[in-house]
Amino acid sequence: MTPAPWRVGRKLGRTLYERKYTDQPSDEDRFLGIMDTREDAKRVVGAVNAVARIRQIHQPDPNPRSGWNSDDDPSEYGTIERACRECGATDMAVPWPCPTIRALGGDDA
Ligand SMILES: [Zn+2]
């Protein structure tokens, strides 16, 4: 399922909520705040949910893969124990955390 951890409030359209359940709005969703306009609320929710979708795609592969091991020594081609399952072709794995996840602020943020 595509993650959408935040949503806009159903009545005002300017409130922000963190979903308790990912598939439907709930009275148990956590109120986060209110924006000046509906457009601002949609933009914030859209950005948060886009980051969540990117993080869902870029995950560590449970299996070792082959690729370039080191940015320092480009001749180091071999097994990468922890690689991104999305980045790179099957024979060119990218070490985890991949550049996309690093750009988003690490693998645990
Ligand atoms: Zn990646």
Residues whose N, C-alpha, C, O or C-beta is under 5 A from the ligand:
A	BS01	ZN	H58 C84 E86 C87 C98 T100
